[in-house]
Amino acid sequence: MAINKLNIGLISNTASDGNEGVTDQHVLTYVAANNSVEFKELSLTVAGVGTVSSNADAVNTQLTANIDTVQDNVTSTVSLLSSSNTNIDTVQANLDTFATYANTNYAADAANSFSTITVGSSNVVATTTTDNVIFATGNGISILANADSQSLTFSMYAGDIKSDYFTLDGTANTVTLSTDNRPDYTLYVTVGGLIQEPGINYVVNSTTLTLNNTYPILNGTDVEVRYLPYTGEIATVTAGGSSSPGIIGSSFGYVTGGSPANNPIQKFPFSSDSSSTNIGTTILSRQALAGHSSLTHGYSSGGSTTTIRHEIDKFSFTSDGNATDVGELLTATKWHGGQSSSSHGYISGGFQPTVVDTIGKFPFSSDTGTADVGELTQARYTGAAQSSPSHGYYSGGQSPARVNTIDKFPFSSDASASAVGDLTVTKMYGAGNSSSTHGYTSGGTDYVGSPADTDTIEKFSFSSDSNSTDVGELLATTTLAATQNSTVSGYVSNGTVIQKFPFSSDASAADVGELVIGVTQAAGQQV
């Protein structure tokens, strides 16, 4: 094994004498090939360093670019937020503007708050100076207003109900009430401790309460009248009540149209025996028409001028004025019966120009023509029409032979009529009246032997299907008259005479006034 001599130049990174050829780029290294230690020139590759440097430069460039993008995005977001803030301010301004407009044009504008509030037949109409609706309490009634829940609570206390006490004298069945214009169904009446039914056992007109007995009640009998809580007109009435809408009125009777072909609307009071006044006109002059009544309006249907008519018109009970056209009959008709329920007017029979058996009806709630809902037991015309709270009636007439049949049909369903009784004689051109308990047929032309006009007043019961009975006489023989019904009396208006007869007893009629325009073949209404 040879041992090579090493001089100082071989183990030093610095040339010793300048002859070893060793430079700063040489390093001491072991050479396995000859098993020696020698100085060798250092060889370094810088390509990787360049790559690292390039990558570092690229990263720096990307970072700079991204940072600039983030900065731009932040600047853009700040700008959008500023714009959004402006929009938010605009929305707030718009809301403020709308609130001001709403308060100005609605909350503070009385004319736009409400137009008309209708309770029964009375109206409250908004004005330009106030839109206040005032709820007035009555006997035993209180109202609690809650602003938080925006509610009104009505409560009744019956402990302080007012009452009247009477003792009958054996000569009269009437008492004078301490309160005026109370409907009879708002009273609690006892006679000798027995409860009396409104319209059946008693009726009320203004301050007069009449007990429905044919003979005077025994002397010393006690009568107590208690006034139930009541604040005004009651719009709905239970079946059987004497104030059934369309059948019985408490204030006025009306006469519309008539022969010679005319178009007045005449009105007279029930509270006193007085003549009529002319308050308006129907839509055309006609005769042989029928009358109907709702709580708020009077109606006239059909009739004839030079031709048979199909129009239905109505006029207001709350204000005097002319009638307006509101619908049409299915077929032009005259000399037909006119009945009224609480919700509809009815047309029964008539002449078209053939005799018909049709029963039609039209609503009071909307201006609409008639619909066919049934048939009478036989075709006929010129009969008398009556109405109970639950049924319509048609009595007598011509078919073409004269008849004495009393037909009845229901208001609760669309159905045909059934025969429930007979008049005392065959009769046409009679006038029909209605109390809460009975139907009446007055006057007309009977056919017992030769035709003859009659003055007979006859009545039949609504509670039982039975024949009519003779209960009194008109002032004179009367045909083709208009009729009206108050709570206590039936009225017959014809020519220039207004006459009435009582419902509480079987008695003849009395002259109570005159029509300012004399007519026959007119229609009658009441409120």
ABEGO torsion letter per residue (X at the ends): XBBBBBBAAAABABBAAGAAGBBAABBBBBBAAAGBBBBBBBBBBAAAAAAAAAAAAAAAAAAAAAAAAAAAAAAAAAAAAAAAAAAAAAAAAAAAAAAAAAAAAAAABAAAABABBBBEABBBBBBAABABBBBBBBBGBBBBBBAAAGBBBBBBBAAABBBBBBBBAGABABBBBABBGBBAAABBBBBGGBBBBBGAABBBBEABBBBBBABBBBBGBBBBBBBBBBAEBBABBBBGBAABBGABBAABBBBBEEOBBBABBBBBBAABBBBBBBAEBBABBBBGBBBBBBAABBBBBEEBBABBBABBBBBBAABBEBBBBAEBBABBBBGBBBBBBAABBBBBEEBOABBBABBBBBBAABBBBBBBAEBBABBBBGBBBBBBAABBBBBEEBOABBBABBBBBBAABBBBBBBAEBBABBBBGBBBBBBAABBBBBEEBBBBEBBBBBABBBBBBAABBBBBBBAEBBABBBBGBBBBBBAABBBBBBEABBBBBBAABBBBBBBAEBBABBBBGBBBBBX
